[in-house]
Amino acid sequence: MKNYTVSVIIETKPELDDPEGDVILKNLILKKNSNVLKIRTSKILNFVIREKNQQTAKSVVNKLCDELRLYNKIVSTITIDVAN
């Protein structure tokens, strides 16, 4: 068994509005940083998990995210990355 760091990025689906990103963008425009065209926000969860391999670690974390409802499948997507 080995320890793996598993990162889960939770993002609003691209076809949906991102109100938090819009507020940040509006504040940047007010401060004259008009070169920024769009901002999308996300949340990162970092797990350290002990499993037999990377694939199992990814699968276990994916299952935890679903079972614990750590994100809303209707409005969000997740990306899972495993590091040694």
Beta strands, then each sheet from edge to edge (+ up, - down):
strand 1: 2-12
strand 2: 42-51
strand 3: 76-83
sheet 1: 2+ 1- 3+
end
